[in-house]
Amino acid sequence: MADQPATQRQRIDKWLFFARIAKSRTLAQEWVEAGHVTLNGDKIRRSSVEVRVGDRLDVMTRERDLVLIVLAPGERRGPFEEARHLYEDQSPPRQTMSRFDHAQRDPGAGRPEKKERRELDRLRSKRDFHGE
């Protein structure tokens, strides 16, 4: 029973690795040292800081921002089904765009269409009269 409180805490870099948030423990350490991880609202700069059950982690990754509540310490880096029981994800939902939205472009954005290119060619040829 004396070991129970010690097992309820874990280094943050190890926990991020075991929970499959970071691909490697080194990457987790880099995130912490760069200030991309906050623990209960406080930025932390040392990867040796320990997380406990009930702590809130805000992790800013390249893809999205995660808001996680620690439910348990990790014992190993297992499969995703095992790792997802270590935290509760309270991240805001992702903003997804449909394929149709991706295909749309604002007028004047990007390369000119054929009609616009012809209009530009006509405009340029009218201004190029100094040869006559």
C-alpha positions in Angstrom: 0.0 0.0 0.0 2.9 2.4 0.5 3.6 2.2 -3.3 0.1 3.3 -4.2 0.7 7.1 -4.2 4.0 6.7 -6.1 2.3 4.8 -8.9 -0.4 7.5 -9.2 2.3 10.0 -10.5 4.4 9.8 -13.6 6.8 12.0 -15.5 5.0 14.1 -18.1 7.2 13.0 -21.0 6.6 9.3 -20.1 2.9 9.8 -19.8 2.6 11.6 -23.2 4.6 8.7 -24.8 2.5 6.0 -23.1 -0.8 7.7 -24.0 0.3 7.9 -27.6 0.1 11.6 -27.8 3.8 11.9 -28.8 5.5 9.4 -31.1 8.6 9.3 -29.0 9.7 10.3 -25.5 12.3 12.6 -27.0 9.5 14.4 -28.9 7.5 14.7 -25.8 10.5 16.3 -24.0 11.0 18.8 -26.8 7.3 19.8 -26.6 7.5 20.4 -22.9 10.8 22.3 -23.1 9.4 24.4 -26.0 6.4 25.4 -23.9 3.8 23.6 -25.9 2.4 21.8 -22.9 0.5 23.3 -20.0 -0.3 21.5 -16.8 -3.4 22.8 -15.0 -3.1 26.1 -16.8 0.6 26.6 -16.0 3.3 26.3 -18.6 6.0 23.9 -17.7 9.5 23.8 -19.0 10.9 20.6 -17.4 10.0 17.2 -18.6 10.6 15.8 -15.1 7.3 17.4 -13.8 5.0 14.7 -12.7 1.3 14.4 -13.7 -1.3 13.0 -11.4 -4.8 11.6 -11.9 -7.2 14.4 -12.5 -4.6 16.9 -13.9 -5.5 18.8 -17.0 -3.0 19.0 -19.9 -3.2 21.3 -22.8 -0.9 20.1 -25.6 -0.3 22.1 -28.8 0.7 19.8 -31.6 1.3 20.7 -35.2 -2.0 19.2 -36.2 -4.3 20.5 -33.5 -4.6 21.6 -29.9 -5.5 18.9 -27.4 -7.2 19.2 -24.0 -6.7 16.1 -21.9 -7.7 15.0 -18.4 -5.3 12.4 -16.9 -7.3 9.3 -15.8 -4.4 6.9 -15.1 -0.7 6.7 -15.3 0.7 4.5 -18.1 2.6 1.3 -17.5 3.8 0.7 -21.1 3.3 2.0 -24.6 0.6 -0.3 -25.7 -1.9 -0.3 -28.5 -4.3 2.7 -29.0 -7.2 0.8 -27.4 -5.1 0.5 -24.2 -3.7 4.0 -24.4 -7.1 5.8 -24.8 -8.0 4.7 -21.2 -5.3 6.9 -19.8 -7.0 10.1 -20.6 -10.3 11.8 -21.3 -10.2 14.0 -24.5 -12.0 17.3 -24.0 -10.5 18.9 -27.2 -12.8 21.1 -29.3 -14.1 19.3 -32.4 -12.0 19.7 -35.5 -13.2 22.1 -38.2 -13.5 19.9 -41.3 -14.2 21.1 -44.8 -16.0 19.1 -47.4 -14.4 18.2 -50.7 -16.7 20.7 -52.4 -15.5 23.5 -50.0 -11.9 22.6 -50.8 -12.6 22.8 -54.6 -14.1 26.3 -54.4 -11.9 29.3 -54.9 -12.7 32.9 -54.5 -12.8 35.1 -57.6 -9.4 36.5 -58.3 -7.6 33.9 -56.1 -5.1 31.5 -57.7 -4.4 31.2 -61.4 -6.7 33.0 -63.9 -9.2 31.0 -65.7 -9.3 30.9 -69.5 -11.8 33.7 -69.8 -9.9 35.9 -67.3 -6.6 35.2 -69.2 -8.2 36.3 -72.5 -9.4 39.5 -70.9 -5.9 40.2 -69.5 -4.4 39.5 -72.9 -6.9 42.0 -74.6 -6.1 44.6 -72.0 -2.4 44.3 -72.4 -2.6 44.4 -76.2 -4.6 47.7 -76.0 -2.0 49.3 -73.8 0.9 48.1 -76.0 0.3 50.8 -78.7 3.6 52.6 -78.5 4.9 50.4 -81.4 2.4 51.9 -83.8 
